[in-house]
């Protein structure tokens, strides 16, 4: 399916914005691209999800390859949770093909608004157990240097069963809605499992690439991934993701949470309007 140069430029630019916000918040960018594809370009929902999943893989690759991303990522925790996430992604991808576009849009809005509420409830709370070289994070915990705290941030992972359950749901949501799963994982890791937002975002960004690959293959098999559209959007996402992660390393955690909540409320409202119209 060929696309015109103006459309390619628009896709590149919106991909850049989605990549910036996706890397900044660990959401993968799909939560911004899917509404744009559906509401502005009037793309069928299944096609929008399929293309979005390819951009999620790009965002994950940029964050995982970056020095700052490797510093913040908790690989042991990520691989533990990814087992449940991949199973959820496979289930969600198979179910998605049987659901109507209106149902998927309504689900998208519900997930977005619930996630925004969770982040607002956690606005003033931080998951820093201690700062200093002597603290021990435990088996699945981690540590990283944070300029905002002025030292090493050490955290322990709590409520692992809840994290596994949330990861399964995140995998299902990823394949159903094309959002990479970070929309569930980041708030869950931050609010329930005790992982600081920056580490949760980086770990989620690593995980969503694996999750999105499972869903993207299913959509590609059904002919819902348009290579030309995906290529233009992915190029923008690659550029935006690098900028987003660089900004996120310096931004205050409170403002990152607030930005995430505001964006999700706007996105959920738009998708609800689309679902009922």
Secondary structure in CASP SS format (residue, H / E / C, confidence):
PFRMAT SS
TARGET T0000
AUTHOR 0000-0000-0000
METHOD secondary structure of the structure
MODEL  1
X C 1.00
X C 1.00
X C 1.00
X C 1.00
X H 1.00
X H 1.00
X H 1.00
X H 1.00
X H 1.00
X H 1.00
X H 1.00
X H 1.00
X H 1.00
X H 1.00
X H 1.00
X H 1.00
X H 1.00
X H 1.00
X H 1.00
X H 1.00
X H 1.00
X H 1.00
X H 1.00
X H 1.00
X H 1.00
X C 1.00
X C 1.00
X C 1.00
X C 1.00
X H 1.00
X H 1.00
X H 1.00
X H 1.00
X H 1.00
X H 1.00
X H 1.00
X H 1.00
X H 1.00
X H 1.00
X H 1.00
X C 1.00
X C 1.00
X C 1.00
X C 1.00
X H 1.00
X H 1.00
X H 1.00
X H 1.00
X H 1.00
X H 1.00
X H 1.00
X H 1.00
X H 1.00
X H 1.00
X H 1.00
X H 1.00
X H 1.00
X H 1.00
X H 1.00
X H 1.00
X H 1.00
X H 1.00
X H 1.00
X H 1.00
X H 1.00
X C 1.00
X H 1.00
X H 1.00
X H 1.00
X H 1.00
X H 1.00
X H 1.00
X C 1.00
X C 1.00
X H 1.00
X H 1.00
X H 1.00
X H 1.00
X H 1.00
X H 1.00
X H 1.00
X H 1.00
X H 1.00
X H 1.00
X H 1.00
X H 1.00
X H 1.00
X H 1.00
X H 1.00
X H 1.00
X H 1.00
X H 1.00
X H 1.00
X H 1.00
X H 1.00
X H 1.00
X C 1.00
X C 1.00
X C 1.00
X C 1.00
X H 1.00
X H 1.00
X H 1.00
X H 1.00
X H 1.00
X H 1.00
X H 1.00
X H 1.00
X H 1.00
X H 1.00
X H 1.00
X H 1.00
X H 1.00
X H 1.00
X H 1.00
X H 1.00
X H 1.00
X H 1.00
X H 1.00
X H 1.00
X H 1.00
X C 1.00
X C 1.00
X C 1.00
X C 1.00
X C 1.00
X C 1.00
X C 1.00
X C 1.00
X E 1.00
X E 1.00
X C 1.00
X C 1.00
X C 1.00
X C 1.00
X C 1.00
X C 1.00
X C 1.00
X C 1.00
X C 1.00
X C 1.00
X E 1.00
X E 1.00
X E 1.00
X E 1.00
X E 1.00
X C 1.00
X C 1.00
X C 1.00
X C 1.00
X E 1.00
X E 1.00
X E 1.00
X E 1.00
X E 1.00
X C 1.00
X C 1.00
X C 1.00
X C 1.00
X H 1.00
X H 1.00
X H 1.00
X H 1.00
X H 1.00
X H 1.00
X H 1.00
X H 1.00
X H 1.00
X H 1.00
X H 1.00
X H 1.00
X H 1.00
X H 1.00
X H 1.00
X H 1.00
X H 1.00
X H 1.00
X C 1.00
X C 1.00
X C 1.00
X C 1.00
X H 1.00
X H 1.00
X H 1.00
X H 1.00
X H 1.00
X H 1.00
X H 1.00
X H 1.00
X H 1.00
X H 1.00
X C 1.00
X C 1.00
X C 1.00
X C 1.00
X C 1.00
X H 1.00
X H 1.00
X H 1.00
X H 1.00
X H 1.00
X H 1.00
X H 1.00
X H 1.00
X H 1.00
X H 1.00
X H 1.00
X H 1.00
X H 1.00
X H 1.00
X H 1.00
X H 1.00
X H 1.00
X H 1.00
X H 1.00
X H 1.00
X H 1.00
X H 1.00
X H 1.00
X H 1.00
X H 1.00
X C 1.00
X C 1.00
X C 1.00
X C 1.00
X C 1.00
X H 1.00
X H 1.00
X H 1.00
X H 1.00
X H 1.00
X H 1.00
X H 1.00
X H 1.00
X H 1.00
X H 1.00
X H 1.00
X H 1.00
X H 1.00
X H 1.00
X H 1.00
X H 1.00
X H 1.00
X H 1.00
X H 1.00
X H 1.00
X H 1.00
X H 1.00
X C 1.00
X C 1.00
X C 1.00
X C 1.00
X H 1.00
X H 1.00
X H 1.00
X H 1.00
X H 1.00
X H 1.00
X H 1.00
X H 1.00
X H 1.00
X H 1.00
X H 1.00
X H 1.00
X H 1.00
X H 1.00
X H 1.00
X H 1.00
X H 1.00
X H 1.00
X H 1.00
X H 1.00
X H 1.00
X H 1.00
X H 1.00
X H 1.00
X C 1.00
END
